[in-house]
């Protein structure tokens, strides 16, 4: 086995739909565990905790999905799947938060604005990663030119530099 294969999950990339499904599973598990803790009375769990959980996992999805996009072969297909996955996750986790808290997003306080900020932040994350990827691809192709030495007209040239004849 001469070829070294990378075992990093970041090199392989994950399907955005799978990422969203795993994230939604995390939302459900956290909400159910919080409900059980609230029923036992061990710790106070606020009524808006499901909304906080949904928003927190949306942020996690946004960060990890942006990082995983570096390993995508076709950026445009990945972006399309990612954005649809994000929207599906936002709707599904919001619906789960509504079911478990019996509060709409308007009744939950500022979570409507948190969702908006997370969505804008997600788009910014994706754009930044795509821009960084294009810079790295450009540098890897080495299509850049070295800075050209310009002639300084009217200035005295150093003694070790010859005048161009012509």
Secondary structure, 3 states (H helix, E strand, C coil): CCCCCCCCHHHHCCCHHHHHHHHHHHHHHHHHHHHHHHHHCCCCCCCCHHHHHHHHHHHHHHHHHHHHHHHCCCHHHHHHHHHHHHHHHHHHHHHHHHHHHCCCCCCCCCHHHHHHHHHHHHHHHHHHHHHHHHHHHHHHHCCCCCCCCCCCCCCCCCCCCCCCCC
